C-alpha cells in the first residue's frame, strides 16, 4: 500500500508537469494575452503534482511505520501470574499474536550489582494459533534446548569470563529484561517485558547486628509469630539466601565466617558463633526450642562444630562441605578444639580457561596425621541433613558426606538424612539465578571451576531449596512455621 501511494504521487506529478508545460507553450503561440494566466495554471499544476508526489512518499513512510507498529503491537509477551515476583519463584512466560508456526528468538538480559551484563537467547516455533508457552514448548536452539520454563534466566551468561552473578543487596529487585524477536538471531523486536524479582518480600524486616564478637544481619518475617529460627552461615557475607528464607516464615540470622581476607585469619573462635546462636534464641518472635543451621562450603564445617559443641541446635543442614575443620585452627573457651586441615595450593590444577580446579588441594582426612581435624559430630544432640553435589569441583563433597554418615553409624547414631544431586556443582544457591561454572575463589584468590552441568545444576537448585524449607519446617519444633 505504501508503495502504491508513492508511485501514484510520482505519476500524477509527472503528468501534471507535462500538461502544464505543453499548455504554457501553446498559450504563448496562440494567445499571448493569456500567457500569464496559463503560466499561473501551469505553476499551480506543478505545485499540485509535487504535493501529490511528496504526499505519496510521506504516506509511504508513514504507512510503513504504522504497519510495523501495528504488526508489533499484535505480539504480546506476558509473565504469569505477575511480572513482579519473589526471586525464588518461577514465572510462566507466554507470547501471543505471532503468525502460525512463526520462528522467533526469545532473549533475556540483566546486569548484576557490579555492572556485569548477563544474557541468554533461545529459538522457539509458535503453534498453529501463533502462541508460545515456555511451560509447554521446547527451545529449538540457543542457550539451552528442550522444555525449560525458566531457562532464559538460569542460562544467562556473563559478558566477562569467570564472573558470578552478584545479587547480595536485599532492598533492590533483580530486574530481567525479556524480549521476542523475528526469526533466528538479531531480528526485529516484536514485544518485550520486564520481570522484577524481589529478594525481600513484603513485611520482612532487615536489621544489621553487631553484638559482642560477631556481626551479621537479622531478617524477621511479618506477623507476631512465634517463628522457627535459623542461623544462616556463609563463607562470606551474602544476604540473598537468608532474606528469602525469612520470606518463608523463619527468623533468620545471617553470619559470615569471614569478614576479611582468610589469609589474615590465624584462629577461628567458636565462641563468636555461640554468641550468634544465643542472640537468635533471644529474639521475641522466635518460638522454636532450638535453632537450625544452614551452611555451605567452608561454613559447613563450622556448622558441624557448632552442632557438636554448642547447645541449643536442633537441626543442621550441611551443603557441599567437608568432614574436617578446614583452613584454620578452631578454638572454644580459650582452648583449641580442632587443628586445621591445611590446603596445599601446589595441587591446584590449572586449565586452559584460566580457572583452576581445587578439588584435590585438600589432603585426605583419613590419614593418621589428619584424623585429629575430623569433627566429632556424634556429640551433637540435634539432627543432620547432608546434601552433596555429585559434580562438585571445589570439594570432594560426596566422599566427605559418606565419611560423616559412616562416623555417625559407627557411633550407633541414626540422627541424619543424606541426599545427593547428579549434575550439580559446588555453588548451589536459591533457584533461577544464572548458572555459575567458574568465578573468583575467595580463599585461593584466583578463578576456579565449580563444577555442575548447565542443566543439571539449576534443576538441583530447585530441589535443594525446597528440601531446605521442608527440612527446617519439620525439624524445628515451632507450630507457627508456615
TITI-903269 format. One record per atom (N, C-alpha, C): residue in three letters; x, y, z. Coordinates in pm, whole numbers, plus 50000, padded with zeros to 5 digits. Example, Ala and Ser with C-alpha at 12.3 -4.5 7.8 and 13.67 -1.06 7.14 Angstrom:
BEGIN
ALA513194943150780;ALA512304955050780;ALA513204967050780;SER512854977550708;SER513674989450714;SER512905000350787;
// end
This chain:
BEGIN
UNK500824987950000;UNK500005000050000;UNK500865012650000;UNK501945012850080;UNK502785024650086;UNK503485026849953;UNK503865016049881;UNK504495017549751;UNK503495023149650;UNK502215019249659;UNK501185024349570;UNK501015039349584;UNK500985044249708;UNK500885058649733;UNK502045066049667;UNK503235060949683;UNK504415067549629;UNK504405068049478;UNK504095056549415;UNK504075056049269;UNK502955064849213;UNK501795064549275;UNK500675072749229;UNK501015087549236;UNK501635091549343;UNK502055105549355;UNK503045109349248;UNK503985100349219;UNK505015103149117;UNK504375104548979;UNK503445095248943;UNK502815095848811;UNK501965108348796;UNK501175111748897;UNK500325123748890;UNK501185136148877;UNK502265136648955;UNK503165148148949;UNK503755149648809;UNK504225138848751;UNK504855139248619;UNK503855143548512;UNK502655137748514;UNK501635140948414;UNK501225155548421;UNK500995160348540;UNK500565174248555;UNK501665183848513;UNK502915180348539;UNK504015188948496;UNK504085189648344;UNK503935178248276;UNK503995177848129;UNK502835185848070;UNK501625183448122;UNK500455190548070;UNK500575205548089;UNK501075209548204;UNK501205223948229;UNK502225230248137;UNK503335222848107;UNK504365228248017;UNK503825229547874;UNK503125219147824;UNK502555219347689;UNK501545230547675;UNK500685231847775;UNK499645242047771;UNK500265255947771;UNK501355257547844;UNK502015270647850;UNK502615274247716;UNK503255264647648;UNK503855267147516;UNK502785270547415;UNK501675262947421;UNK500575265647328;UNK500005279547351;UNK499905283447473;UNK499355296647505;UNK500235307747452;UNK501545305947457;UNK502475316147408;UNK502335317947256;UNK502075306847183;UNK501995307547037;UNK500655312446986;UNK499585308947057;UNK498255311747004;UNK497625324147067;UNK497695325247197;UNK497025336247265;UNK497965342447366;UNK498835351247317;UNK499815357147408;UNK499185364347526;UNK497965369747502;UNK497345377247611;UNK496905368247725;UNK496905355347703;UNK496525346147811;UNK497725339047873;UNK498915343647833;UNK500125336747879;UNK500255336748030;UNK499975348548086;UNK500145349648231;UNK499225340148305;UNK497955339648264;UNK497005330848334;UNK497345316148313;UNK497825313148191;UNK498155299148163;UNK499385294648241;UNK500385303548243;UNK501575300248322;UNK501235298648469;UNK500295307148511;UNK499865305948651;UNK499255292248677;UNK498415287748582;UNK497815274448595;UNK498885263548593;UNK499885265748503;UNK500955255948494;UNK501725254748623;UNK502025266248681;UNK502735265948810;UNK501895259148917;UNK500595261948914;UNK499705255749011;UNK499665240648992;UNK499645236648863;UNK499615222248834;UNK500885215448880;UNK502015222048856;UNK503285216348901;UNK503325215249052;UNK502795225849118;UNK502735225549264;UNK501865214049313;UNK500695212449246;UNK499775201849287;UNK500395188149266;UNK501095186649153;UNK501755173849127;UNK502825170849230;UNK503585181149266;UNK504625179349368;UNK504015175349501;UNK502875181849534;UNK502185178349659;UNK501785163649658;UNK501215159149543;UNK500845145049532;UNK502065136049551;UNK503185140249488;UNK504415132149496;UNK504935131149639;UNK505035142949703;UNK505535143249841;UNK504585136149934;UNK503265138649912;UNK502265132249998;UNK502335117049984;UNK502525112849859;UNK502625098449836;UNK503775092349910;UNK504955098849904;UNK506125093649975;UNK505935094650125;UNK505305105450170;UNK505055106850314;UNK504145095650362;UNK503085093150280;UNK502175082350319;UNK502885068950319;UNK503815067550222;UNK504585055050218;UNK505375053250346;UNK506095063950384;UNK506895063150505;UNK506005061450627;UNK504955069650632;UNK504065069350749;UNK503355055950759;UNK502825051450643;UNK502075038850644;UNK502995027150676;UNK504215027550621;UNK505165016950652;UNK505445016250799;UNK505605027950862;UNK505835028451006;UNK504645022951081;UNK503445026951037;UNK502245022351105;UNK502065007351090;UNK502435002250972;UNK502324987850952;UNK503234980451048;UNK504484985651066;UNK505424979351159;UNK504884979851300;UNK504374991851338;UNK503874993251474;UNK502674984251497;UNK501804983351396;UNK500624975151410;UNK501004960451423;UNK501994956451342;UNK502434942551347;UNK503014939251483;UNK503874948351535;UNK504494945851664;UNK503474946151776;UNK502484955251764;UNK501514956651872;UNK500624944451883;UNK500544936551776;UNK499744924451782;UNK500434913651864;UNK501754914351875;UNK502514904551951;UNK502564908852097;UNK502264899652184;UNK502204902852327;UNK503014892652406;UNK503824897552499;UNK504594888952589;UNK504044890752730;UNK503664879652793;UNK503064880352926;UNK503844871853026;UNK503944876753149;UNK504554869453260;UNK503464866453362;UNK503254853653390;UNK502174849453478;UNK502734842153601;UNK502134844053718;UNK500924851953743;UNK501144866953747;UNK502414871453754;UNK502684885753760;UNK504114888253713;UNK504344900253659;UNK505704904053618;UNK506574907453738;UNK505984908453855;UNK506704911553979;UNK506534899754073;UNK507634893654117;UNK507554881654199;UNK508764880954290;UNK508784870954378;UNK509944868554461;UNK511054862054378;UNK512274864054421;UNK513454859454348;UNK513424844454321;UNK512914836754415;UNK512944822154404;UNK511654816254348;UNK510794824654292;UNK509534819954237;UNK509594818954084;UNK509064808154027;UNK509034807153881;UNK507924815853823;UNK508084819853699;UNK507034826753626;UNK506774819153497;UNK505554820453447;UNK505194814353319;UNK505264825053211;UNK506064822653109;UNK506244832253001;UNK505474827652878;UNK504564836452832;UNK503754833452714;UNK503894844552611;UNK503864840652484;UNK503864850152373;UNK502674846952284;UNK501924857152244;UNK500784855252155;UNK500824865652044;UNK499994863551941;UNK499914873151831;UNK500914870751720;UNK501624859551723;UNK502564856251616;UNK501834849651500;UNK502504848251387;UNK501944840651276;UNK501984825751310;UNK501134818251249;UNK501114803851270;UNK502464797851234;UNK503044790351327;UNK504324783451310;UNK505504792951291;UNK505364805351330;UNK506444815051314;UNK507614811751406;UNK508834813051354;UNK510054810851432;UNK510534824251487;UNK510784824751616;UNK511244837051681;UNK512384833751777;UNK513074844151819;UNK514134842751919;UNK513734850252045;UNK513774843352158;UNK513504849352288;UNK514834853152352;UNK514874864852414;UNK516104869652476;UNK515854874152620;UNK516894872452704;UNK516874877552841;UNK518184884952866;UNK518094895652944;UNK519274903752970;UNK519134910153108;UNK520244910053184;UNK520234916053318;UNK521654919953357;UNK521764930053441;UNK523064934153494;UNK523064931753644;UNK524164926353696;UNK524234923953840;UNK524674936653913;UNK524874935354044;UNK525184947154126;UNK526554952954098;UNK527394945654028;UNK528714950653993;UNK528794955453848;UNK527644955653782;UNK527604960753645;UNK527914950653538;UNK528134938053575;UNK528404927653475;UNK527084923853407;UNK527084923653275;UNK525874920753198;UNK525784905753170;UNK524614900053197;UNK524334886053170;UNK523214885253067;UNK523314875652974;UNK522294874552870;UNK522134860152824;UNK520984857452763;UNK520694844252707;UNK519744845952589;UNK519624835452508;UNK518674835552397;UNK518274821252364;UNK517084819852308;UNK516594806652269;UNK515604808252154;UNK515644798952059;UNK514774799251942;UNK513544790451966;UNK512374795951935;UNK511114788751953;UNK510294789451825;UNK509394779851808;UNK508434780051698;UNK507024780951757;UNK506234790451709;UNK504874792151758;UNK503994780451714;UNK502904778251785;UNK501964767851745;UNK501044773051634;UNK500034765351599;UNK499144769251491;UNK498364781951517;UNK498204785551643;UNK497504797851678;UNK498434809751696;UNK499714807751668;UNK500664818751682;UNK501044821451826;UNK501054811051911;UNK501354812752053;UNK502554804152094;UNK503274809052194;UNK504384801752255;UNK504194801852405;UNK504354790452468;UNK504254789052613;UNK505504781652660;UNK506364788452735;UNK507624782252778;UNK507414770652874;UNK506244769752937;UNK505934758153020;UNK505664745752936;UNK505394747952808;UNK504974736952720;UNK505914734552603;UNK506434745252546;UNK507144744452419;UNK508654743352438;UNK509314735452353;UNK510764733752365;UNK511544744652292;UNK512684748052347;UNK513634756452274;UNK514294747752168;UNK514394753152046;UNK514984745651936;UNK516494747151930;UNK516984758551977;UNK518424761151978;UNK518684773452064;UNK519964775952090;UNK520314787752169;UNK521054784152296;UNK520794791452402;UNK521474789352530;UNK521094776252596;UNK519974770452555;UNK519524757552606;UNK518554751852503;UNK518264738952513;UNK517294732552426;UNK516324724452511;UNK515134722152456;UNK514134714552528;UNK513184723452606;UNK512284717052678;UNK511294724452758;UNK511934728552890;UNK512164741352907;UNK512774746953027;UNK512044759953061;UNK511004759253144;UNK510194771153171;UNK510974783253219;UNK512054781053295;UNK512854792153347;UNK514244792553283;UNK514364786253167;UNK515654785153102;UNK516294798453067;UNK515484808253028;UNK516054821152990;UNK516774827753107;UNK516364824653231;UNK517014830753347;UNK518264823153388;UNK518144810053409;UNK519324802853460;UNK520404801053355;UNK520064802453227;UNK521084800653122;UNK521804813553087;UNK521474824553150;UNK522184837053121;UNK523664835653154;UNK524504841053067;UNK525954840253085;UNK526544854353088;UNK527644856153161;UNK528244869553171;UNK528984873353044;UNK529104886353021;UNK529874890852905;UNK531364891452936;UNK531744887953061;UNK533144887253103;UNK533374873353162;UNK534474866953127;UNK534754853353171;UNK534954852553323;UNK534514841453382;UNK534734838253523;UNK534064848353617;UNK532834852053586;UNK532084861253672;UNK530834854253724;UNK530594856153853;UNK529384851053916;UNK528354862253925;UNK527084858753913;UNK526024868853924;UNK525904873154070;UNK526224885654097;UNK526174890954233;UNK524834897754258;UNK524074892154349;UNK522844898454395;UNK522774896454545;UNK523464905154617;UNK523564903754762;UNK522764914254837;UNK522404925154769;UNK521604935554834;UNK520134931454828;UNK519474932654941;UNK518114927454951;UNK517044937854921;UNK517404950554921;UNK516404961254905;UNK515944962454761;UNK516864961754666;UNK516524963654525;UNK516214950354458;UNK515274950254362;UNK514944937754294;UNK515964934054188;UNK515944921554152;UNK516724916654037;UNK515844918853913;UNK516294927353822;UNK515484931153705;UNK515994923753581;UNK515084916753514;UNK515424909453392;UNK514584914953277;UNK515254919253170;UNK514584924153050;UNK514404912352955;UNK513164909752915;UNK512834898852825;UNK512284904452695;UNK512594898052583;UNK512104902952454;UNK511964891352357;UNK511124893452253;UNK510934883652147;UNK511244890552014;UNK511994883551927;UNK512484889351802;UNK512134880451684;UNK511994886751566;UNK511714879351444;UNK512854869751409;UNK512484857551368;UNK513454848151315;UNK514514843751414;UNK515594838451359;UNK516724834151440;UNK517814844751437;UNK518354847951552;UNK519424857851557;UNK518934871651595;UNK519514881851531;UNK519264895751569;UNK518114901651489;UNK516954895551492;UNK515794900651420;UNK515134912351491;UNK514154918351421;UNK513444929851477;UNK512664925851602;UNK512694934351704;UNK511984931351828;UNK510484932951806;UNK509734923051849;UNK508284923051833;UNK507554926651962;UNK508114923052075;UNK507484926152205;UNK508534924652314;UNK508274930752428;UNK509194929752541;UNK508434930352672;UNK509104925952778;UNK508524926252913;UNK509664927053013;UNK509334931353134;UNK510314932453242;UNK509864924153360;UNK510744915653407;UNK510474907353525;UNK511254912953644;UNK510534917753745;UNK511164922653868;UNK511094911653972;UNK512264907154017;UNK512354895854108;UNK512854900954244;UNK511964901154341;UNK512244907054472;UNK512964897154563;UNK514004901854629;UNK514694893754729;UNK513984894854863;UNK513554906754896;UNK512874909055024;UNK511374909955001;UNK510634900755062;UNK509194900855050;UNK508554911755135;UNK507294914055108;UNK506574924655179;UNK506504921555329;UNK506884931255409;UNK506794929955554;UNK508014924055622;UNK508964918655545;UNK510184913155605;UNK511074924655651;UNK511584923655773;UNK512464934155825;UNK513924929655819;UNK514804939355798;UNK516234936755792;UNK516934945855892;UNK517724940055982;UNK518444947856084;UNK519894943256089;UNK520824952456070;UNK522234949156086;UNK522534946956234;UNK523354936856263;UNK523644933156402;UNK525154933156425;UNK525564939456532;UNK526944938256581;UNK526844936356732;UNK526954923956772;UNK526684920256911;UNK527874912456964;UNK528554917657064;UNK529694910657120;UNK530784908857017;UNK531114896156988;UNK532204893056896;UNK531754888756756;UNK530474890056726;UNK530024886456593;UNK529254897956530;UNK529174897656398;UNK528354907156325;UNK527604899756215;UNK526424904656186;UNK525594898156085;UNK524384906456053;UNK523364899955998;UNK522124906655960;UNK520964897756003;UNK519974903756069;UNK518794896556117;UNK517604899556026;UNK516984888855975;UNK515774890155893;UNK514604884055968;UNK513524891655978;UNK512344887256053;UNK511114888155964;UNK510304877555958;UNK509104877955874;UNK508024886555937;UNK507034890855860;UNK505934898555916;UNK505044889756004;UNK504314895956093;UNK503434888556183;UNK504004887556322;UNK503174883056414;UNK503574882456554;UNK504374869956588;UNK504274859756506;UNK504974847356538;UNK504164838856635;UNK504784829356705;UNK506234826756704;UNK506674819456576;UNK507954821156542;UNK508524815256422;UNK509744806656458;UNK510044796656376;UNK511294789056395;UNK512494797756357;UNK513644794756416;UNK514844802956396;UNK515924795056324;UNK516594801756230;UNK517684795556153;UNK518894804856153;UNK520054799056186;UNK521324806156172;UNK521874802756034;UNK521964812755947;UNK522464810755811;UNK523944814455807;UNK524784804655777;UNK526224806955770;UNK526694806255625;UNK527524815755586;UNK528154815255454;UNK529624818855470;UNK530424814955373;UNK531854817655384;UNK532124832655390;UNK531434840155303;UNK531504854655304;UNK530084860255311;UNK529964873155337;UNK528654879455352;UNK527834878355224;UNK526624873155237;UNK525684872155125;UNK524284871255182;UNK523464881255157;UNK522174882455225;UNK521004876155149;UNK521224871855027;UNK520104867254945;UNK519394855155006;UNK520134844655038;UNK519524832455090;UNK518794834555223;UNK519414840955323;UNK518694842955449;UNK517444851555434;UNK517504861555348;UNK516334870055329;UNK515184862255266;UNK515504854055166;UNK514474845955102;UNK513894835655198;UNK514724830455287;UNK514224820955387;UNK513294827955486;UNK513594840355520;UNK512694848055606;UNK511354850455537;UNK511374851755405;UNK510124853155330;UNK509204841155352;UNK509804829755387;UNK509034817355403;UNK508564815055547;UNK508804824755635;UNK508294823555771;UNK509304818955874;UNK510574822155855;UNK511624818955952;UNK512294831755998;UNK512664832256126;UNK513554842956173;UNK514974838256142;UNK515704845956063;UNK517004841456013;UNK518084851556048;UNK519124846656114;UNK520304854856142;UNK521414850356049;UNK521874859455965;UNK522964856255873;UNK524284860855933;UNK525244851655938;UNK526584854655991;UNK527624848955894;UNK528534857155842;UNK529594851955756;UNK530724845955839;UNK531384835855785;UNK532544830155853;UNK533714839955847;UNK533904846055731;UNK534994855555713;UNK534444869655688;UNK534994879255759;UNK534674893355733;UNK535884900555676;UNK536984893255657;UNK538194898755596;UNK538894887655519;UNK540004890855456;UNK540764881155379;UNK541114869055467;UNK540734856855426;UNK541034844955507;UNK542514843055538;UNK543374848155451;UNK544824846655475;UNK545264853855602;UNK544464863555647;UNK544814871155766;UNK544304864655895;UNK543494854155879;UNK542894847455995;UNK543804836056041;UNK544264836756164;UNK545134826156218;UNK544404816956315;UNK543264821656367;UNK542454813556459;UNK540984816056430;UNK540184805556443;UNK538734806756432;UNK538154803556569;UNK537284812356619;UNK536744810756755;UNK535274806956749;UNK534974795156801;UNK533594790456804;UNK532734798856898;UNK533364805656992;UNK532634814157088;UNK531794824557015;UNK532324829956905;UNK531614840256830;UNK530294834856775;UNK530324822456730;UNK529124816456673;UNK528144812156783;UNK528664808656900;UNK527774805957014;UNK527014818657052;UNK527694829957048;UNK527034842657075;UNK525904845156975;UNK526134841456850;UNK525114843156747;UNK523914834056774;UNK524174821556814;UNK523084812356847;UNK522264817656964;UNK522934822257068;UNK522234827457185;UNK521434839957151;UNK522004848757071;UNK521304860957029;UNK520034857356952;UNK520134847756863;UNK518984843756782;UNK517884837756869;UNK518254829656964;UNK517254823257051;UNK516524833457138;UNK517154844957163;UNK516524855157248;UNK515544864057173;UNK515474862857043;UNK514594871856968;UNK513124869457003;UNK512354880257021;UNK510984878957072;UNK510034870856983;UNK510284870556853;UNK509394863156763;UNK509784848456746;UNK510904844456805;UNK511374830656790;UNK510604821556884;UNK510064810556828;UNK509294801356909;UNK509874787356915;UNK510864784456834;UNK511454771056836;UNK512334769256959;UNK512384757057009;UNK513184754157129;UNK514664756357102;UNK515094752256985;UNK516474754356944;UNK516504760656808;UNK517684761756751;UNK517814768056620;UNK518244757656517;UNK518004761056392;UNK518554753456282;UNK519764760756227;UNK520654753456162;UNK521824759656099;UNK521844755655952;UNK521944765655865;UNK522044763455721;UNK523424767755676;UNK524114759155600;UNK525514762055567;UNK525894756255433;UNK526994761555377;UNK527574756255254;UNK529064758855253;UNK529824749455194;UNK531264750955174;UNK531994751855309;UNK532914761355324;UNK533664762755449;UNK532734764655568;UNK531624771655547;UNK530674773855656;UNK530084760755708;UNK530114750255624;UNK529524737555667;UNK530334730755776;UNK531664731655772;UNK532414725355881;UNK532274733456010;UNK532094746655998;UNK531784754656117;UNK530424750556173;UNK529454748056085;UNK528134743756129;UNK528194730456204;UNK528994721056153;UNK529144708156222;UNK529744709956361;UNK530714718956372;UNK531354721256502;UNK530394727956600;UNK529574737156551;UNK528564743456638;UNK527604732756688;UNK527144724156596;UNK526204713556635;UNK526814704056737;UNK528114701556726;UNK528784692056816;UNK529104697956952;UNK529384710956959;UNK529904716757083;UNK529004727257149;UNK528084733157073;UNK527254744057127;UNK525844738957152;UNK525294741057272;UNK523924736557300;UNK522894745257228;UNK521714739457209;UNK520614747257151;UNK520434745657001;UNK521124735856940;UNK520994733856795;UNK520134721456771;UNK519004723356704;UNK518084712356677;UNK518324705556543;UNK518734713156443;UNK518864707556308;UNK519964714956233;UNK520784707356161;UNK521894713156085;UNK521864708055942;UNK521824717355848;UNK521874713655706;UNK523254717155652;UNK523944706855609;UNK525304707555556;UNK525234706155405;UNK525704716255331;UNK525674715855184;UNK527094717055131;UNK527544706955061;UNK528844707354991;UNK529994712055080;UNK530144705255192;UNK531204708855286;UNK532234697855303;UNK532954698655414;UNK533994688955447;UNK533644682155578;UNK534294670955605;UNK534074663655730;UNK535064667955838;UNK536014676655800;UNK537064681055893;UNK537074696255903;UNK537824701055999;UNK537974715456019;UNK539024721055922;UNK538574728055820;UNK539474732455712;UNK540104746055740;UNK541364747155703;UNK542004760055686;UNK542594766855807;UNK541834767255919;UNK542244775056036;UNK541964767256163;UNK542854766956260;UNK542594760256388;UNK541344765956455;UNK540554757156516;UNK539304761256580;UNK539464761356732;UNK539084772656792;UNK539204774356938;UNK537814776256999;UNK537704772157126;UNK536464774157201;UNK536824775357348;UNK536374786057409;UNK536644788957550;UNK538144788657579;UNK538874795357491;UNK540324797257505;UNK541144784457490;UNK540544773957438;UNK541274761557414;UNK541084757157269;UNK542114751057214;UNK541984746157076;UNK541144733457075;UNK540074734056998;UNK539234722256981;UNK539774713056873;UNK540084719056759;UNK540494711256642;UNK541634718156569;UNK542644710556529;UNK543674716456442;UNK543094718256302;UNK543864724656217;UNK543384727656082;UNK543844717255980;UNK542934713555893;UNK543284705855775;UNK543744716155671;UNK545034716555646;UNK545624727355568;UNK545544724855418;UNK545344735655343;UNK545304734855198;UNK546724733655142;UNK546834726955030;UNK548104726154957;UNK547874732254819;UNK548164745254806;UNK547854752454682;UNK548684747554564;UNK549724739854591;UNK550514734354481;UNK549734723854402;UNK548674718554463;UNK547894708154398;UNK546694713554319;UNK546614726754307;UNK545574732654222;UNK545874729054076;UNK544884723854006;UNK545034720153865;UNK544644732153780;UNK545554736753697;UNK545294748353611;UNK544764743653475;UNK543744750553425;UNK543124746753298;UNK543354757653194;UNK543064754253069;UNK543274763652958;UNK542344775652966;UNK541244774353040;UNK540294785553053;UNK540804796453146;UNK541874793553220;UNK542384803053317;UNK541844800753457;UNK540904791353471;UNK540344787953602;UNK540974774953652;UNK541164774153783;UNK541764762253841;UNK540734752453895;UNK541184740353921;UNK540364730253990;UNK541034727754124;UNK540284730454232;UNK540874729754366;UNK540374717654445;UNK539674708854380;UNK539054697454449;UNK540064689154528;UNK541274688054475;UNK542254679154539;UNK543384686654608;UNK543184699554634;UNK544244706654706;UNK544054705454858;UNK543004698154898;UNK542804694855039;UNK543264680455060;UNK544164678055151;UNK544684664455172;UNK543624655155230;UNK543894642455226;UNK542964632555277;UNK542724634455426;UNK541454633355464;UNK541104634455606;UNK541284621155678;UNK541614610655605;UNK541674597355664;UNK543084592955702;UNK544084600955669;UNK545444597355709;UNK545614599455859;UNK546574592655916;UNK546784593456061;UNK547074607756106;UNK547844614956027;UNK548234628456068;UNK547074638356063;UNK545994635055987;UNK544874644455973;UNK543624640256049;UNK543654628756114;UNK542454624056183;UNK542004633456294;UNK542934640556353;UNK542574649756462;UNK541744661556414;UNK541734663956283;UNK540964675256229;UNK539494671656207;UNK539164658656214;UNK537784654356193;UNK536874659356304;UNK535684663556269;UNK534754669556366;UNK533944658356432;UNK533884657956564;UNK533164647256635;UNK531654649656636;UNK531034647956521;UNK529604651156509;UNK528724641556588;UNK529294630356632;UNK528504621056713;UNK528104627256847;UNK528754638256886;UNK528414645057011;UNK527164653756997;UNK526734656256876;UNK525604665356854;UNK524304659356907;UNK523474668056964;UNK522164663857014;UNK521084665156907;UNK521344673056806;UNK520334675556704;UNK520434666256584;UNK519704669856479;UNK519604661856357;UNK520454668056246;UNK520894659556151;UNK521694664356038;UNK521004661155905;UNK521144670355811;UNK520814667755671;UNK522064670855589;UNK522594660555524;UNK523774662255439;UNK523334662555293;UNK523704673055221;UNK523354674555080;UNK524624676254999;UNK524864667154905;UNK526114667154829;UNK525854668254680;UNK526624676954614;UNK526604677954469;UNK527574667654411;UNK527124659754318;UNK527944648754267;UNK529014653454168;UNK528904665754119;UNK529904670854025;UNK530634682954083;UNK530794683054214;UNK531484694054282;UNK532974693654248;UNK533504704554193;UNK534934705354162;UNK535694713754264;UNK534994718154368;UNK535654725954473;UNK536064717154590;UNK535214707754628;UNK535484698254736;UNK535044684454692;UNK535644674254752;UNK535224660454725;UNK534004657554812;UNK532944664754781;UNK531764665654868;UNK531124652154899;UNK530914644154796;UNK530224631554819;UNK531034622254908;UNK532354622254891;UNK533214613954977;UNK533134618755122;UNK533114631855142;UNK533014637255278;UNK531674633655341;UNK530604634155261;UNK529294630455314;UNK529294615855357;UNK529894607355278;UNK529964593155314;UNK530764591055442;UNK531824598955462;UNK532594598055586;UNK531754602055707;UNK530974612755691;UNK530124617455802;UNK529074607055838;UNK528454601155737;UNK527434590955762;UNK528054578755829;UNK529204574555779;UNK529884562955838;UNK530254565555984;UNK530664577656015;UNK531054580956152;UNK529844580256245;UNK528724585756201;UNK527524585256285;UNK527064570856305;UNK527084563056200;UNK526664549156212;UNK527584541456306;UNK528864544256298;UNK529844537356383;UNK529574540156531;UNK528984551656560;UNK528654555156698;UNK527194552056731;UNK526554544156646;UNK525184539956672;UNK524154550956655;UNK524464561056576;UNK523564572456557;UNK522714570556430;UNK521474574956440;UNK520574574956325;UNK519954588656302;UNK520574598856358;UNK520014612456352;UNK520484619956228;UNK520294613856112;UNK520774620355991;UNK519944616055870;UNK520034624155768;UNK519464621355637;UNK520474626355534;UNK520594619555422;UNK521534624255320;UNK520904623455182;UNK521234633355101;UNK520754634054963;UNK521924638454874;UNK521914633854750;UNK522944638254655;UNK522264642154524;UNK522954650554448;UNK522354656454329;UNK523264654654208;UNK522904645554115;UNK523704643753993;UNK523684656453908;UNK524814659553847;UNK524884671153759;UNK525034684353829;UNK525054684153963;UNK525164696654038;UNK526604699554074;UNK526964712354072;UNK528284716754112;UNK528274722654252;UNK529374728854289;UNK529544733554426;UNK528614745054464;UNK528444754554373;UNK527794767154407;UNK526274766154401;UNK525684758554493;UNK524234757054500;UNK523624769154571;UNK522744776154502;UNK522094788054556;UNK520584786754541;UNK519804796254596;UNK518374796354566;UNK518164796754415;UNK517084790854365;UNK516954788454221;UNK516714800854136;UNK516934798654005;UNK516654808053897;UNK517674819353887;UNK518834817153944;UNK519954826353927;UNK520814820853813;UNK521524829353738;UNK522374824153631;UNK523384813753682;UNK523444802553613;UNK524374791853648;UNK525804796953641;UNK526594793853745;UNK527964798753754;UNK528944787153742;UNK529534784853625;UNK530514773953611;UNK531874777453669;UNK532214790453675;UNK533524794453727;UNK533474808853775;UNK534254811753879;UNK534364825553928;UNK535534826354026;UNK535754838154079;UNK536864840554171;UNK536634833254303;UNK537654826354352;UNK537604818954479;UNK538254827554587;UNK537494830654691;UNK537974839754794;UNK539104834454880;UNK539294821254881;UNK540354815454963;UNK541644813754883;UNK541544808054764;UNK542764805954684;UNK543114818254600;UNK542214828154597;UNK542474841054532;UNK542734839654382;UNK541914831754316;UNK542004830154171;UNK540684824454120;UNK540404825453989;UNK539184819153937;UNK539284803953945;UNK538174797453978;UNK538144782853984;UNK536894777753914;UNK536944765053875;UNK535774758253820;UNK534984752353936;UNK533674754853937;UNK532834750054048;UNK532184736554017;UNK532144732753889;UNK531504720253852;UNK530024722053823;UNK529404710953785;UNK527984711253750;UNK527784713153602;UNK526694707453549;UNK526384709753409;UNK525254719953398;UNK525154726953285;UNK524234738353274;UNK522764734853296;UNK522404722253280;UNK521004718553300;UNK520784711853436;UNK521704702953474;UNK521534695753600;UNK521674704553722;UNK522574714253716;UNK522804722853832;UNK521584731453865;UNK521004738753769;UNK519794746553801;UNK518644737953851;UNK518514725853796;UNK517454716853843;UNK517704712853989;UNK518964710554024;UNK519294707054162;UNK519014718554257;UNK519234730854212;UNK518984742354299;UNK517514743354339;UNK516624740054248;UNK515194739854280;UNK514914729554388;UNK515494717654373;UNK515264706854469;UNK515874709854605;UNK517094715054606;UNK517774718054733;UNK517024728754810;UNK516544738954739;UNK515844749854807;UNK514534745054870;UNK513814736654799;UNK512594731054856;UNK512914721954975;UNK513974713954960;UNK514394704955068;UNK514784712855192;UNK515444724155172;UNK515854732655284;UNK514654737155366;UNK513654742355299;UNK512464747355368;UNK511714736055439;UNK511544724955367;UNK510824713655426;UNK511554708155548;UNK512874707555539;UNK513674702055648;UNK513514710255776;UNK513654723255766;UNK513574731455886;UNK512144732555939;UNK511164732055852;UNK509774731955900;UNK509494719155980;UNK510084708255935;UNK509854695356001;UNK510644694056131;UNK511894698556130;UNK512804695856241;UNK512794706356352;UNK512384718456321;UNK512354728856424;UNK510974729056488;UNK510924726456617;UNK509664724556687;UNK508964737856714;UNK508294742656612;UNK507534755156626;UNK506304753856538;UNK505134753656601;UNK503894751456527;UNK503554762856433;UNK504194774456453;UNK503854786056371;UNK504534786056236;UNK505424776456209;UNK506094776156079;UNK505074774155968;UNK505204781955860;UNK504204781555754;UNK504794776655626;
// end
